[in-house]
Amino acid sequence: MKTLAIFLEHPGLSSLTMHPSQAAALAERLGPEVQVAHCRTQEEFLAALPLADWVSTWTFRQEWFSLAPRLQLVSTPAAGKDYFTVEWPAGMRHWNGTFHGVFMGETALAMLLGMCRGLLPAVTTFREESWPRGQVDARMRPLRGSTVTICGFGHIGRWIGRLLKPLGTRLWGVARHPGHLPPEYFTPGDQCCSLEELDALLPQTDHLILVLPRSPETDHFLDRRRLALLPPHATVCNLGRGNAIDEAALAEALTQGRLGGACLDVCAQEPLPPQSPLRRCPNLWITPHTSAFSPTYMDAYGQELARRLREEGLLKA
């Protein structure tokens, strides 16, 4: 008998909280060989740690390892590898979620369609106008036939591409190690590219999507120099981490009309400070780090966790 202690509470955010019905569904997927302790408070979680073999949590502190002598696995729904700041004991497994693309792909698609089809400027920039047909007309562009460059072509980036492909886009997926087989939905003209090729791709890019992890290598990945390589009509979407964009350079490019538009789900500082120049930029739309939110977020996580436990041999097939 294994014990899974779950502590997945996020006050005020229903999508990021595992509700009792979802915990019960996960317990059913895991079967009778796993006892599930669904903890709703930190105190309950700490009390469950001495008997826990596996835990699912948003947070884990270094001193808690001493409370969990049986612990073998720390799992979190979070995609970012920077989510935990602990030193892992030897042999400790630690898993991040990889299911987010199914939700974030829809958000990326909505961002691009909102900009290309004039929806976002119509309900924001021109909301005070009585009938701004001419202003919206000037913003309208087809997404079909455009070139989309996705930087961070992993689990999430490939899902974004999967949803964009039926709309007739050309896809360039950029990754640090692009040697993986291209997705089955690629057609002639699509390609997996290396970071070294990015600068040559940017002048031909209509839409740039960033889904990069946080690391020193991704700090200001999209800097003033790379922004200048994009054509003036191009758009930028960031759904990865806020450190990837030089926000001052982005604000400057938008204000000076050297970029068609941008949608940011993440910022360098969250919440975005009231004094940030991004709040006053034209053709910029910001969502509060919600690109993966969904009522079925925890269901998707539970399905992935159960599947991976079986694939890794920690649970009977």
Residue, then its C-alpha position, 0 to 999 in steps of 0.5 A: m500500500k502506497t500513500l499519496a498526500i495531496f496539498l493543492e490549494h490556491p486561495g481564490l483560484s478555483s482552477l489551481t485548487m484540487h477539489p474533493s471530487q477531483a481528488a476522489a477521481l484521482a483515487e479511483r484512477l490509482g486504484p486500491e493499492v494507493q491511499v489518498a490523503h487529500c489535505r486542505t490545509q498546510e497543517e493537514f499536509l504536514a501531519a500526513l507527511p510521515l506516512a507519505d510515499w508520494v506527494s502532490t503539492w504547489t509548495f515544498r520546503q527543505e525542512w519538510f523532508s525530515l518529516a517524510p522518511r518514506l517520501q519517494l516522489v514530489s509532484t507538482p502540476a506546475a510546468g516551470k522547473d523553477y517552481f521548487t527551490v529546494e535541494w533534492p535528496a539523493g534518489m528523490r523523484h520530482w515531477n512537473g506537469t506537462f499537460h498544460g499545452v492543451f489549455m495554453g494552445e487555446t489561449a495562444l490561438a485566442m491571442l493571435l485571432g484577437m489581434c489579427r481579426g481586430l477583436l482586441p482593439a475593437v473592444t479596448t482601443f476603440r471602445e469609446e468610438s461609436w462605430p470604429r469600422g475604419q480603425v478596425d479595418a486598418r488592423m485586420r489581417p488573415l492568420r491563414g498563410s502567416t508564419v508563426t515562430i514558436c520559441g520553446f518547442g516542447h510539450i506546450g509549444r507543440w500543442i500550440g502548433r497543433l491548434l494553429k496548423p489547421l488554420g493554414t499557418r506555416l510553423w517554425g518551432v525553435a528549441r535548444h535541442p531541435g533534434h526531435l522528430p517534427p510533429e506529425y502535423f507538420t507540412p512542407g515549409d514547417q521546420c524545427c530550428s535551433l536557437e542559432e537560426l532564430d535571428a535569420l527567422l525573425p525578419q520572416t516571422d509574422h507572429l512570435i510566440l514565446v513559451l520559454p522556461r525561466s533560466p539565466e539563458t532566457d533573461h531578455f531573450l527577446d531584447r531590443r536587437r531581436l525586436a528590431l529584426l521583426p517586421p513592423h506588422a509582427t505580433v508577439c505573445n509571451l506565455g512562458r515566463g516574464n523574464a524572457i522579454d526586455e519590457a522596456a524595449l517592448a514598450e518602446a517598440l510598441t509606442q514607436g509603431r515598430l511592432g504590430g501588437a503584443c499579448l503578454d500572459v506573464c510579466a517580469q514582475e507579477p502582479l504588474p506594477p501600476q507604474s509599469p510602462l507596459r500599462r500605457c502601451p498602445n496595442l498591448w494586451i495583458t492577462p494575469h498569468t492565466s493562460a492554462f486556467s480551466p475547470t478541468y486543469m486538475d482533472a488533466y493533472g490527475q490523469e497525467l499523474a496516474r499514467r506516469l506512475r504506471e509508466e515509471g513502474l511505481l504503480k501496477a499497470 
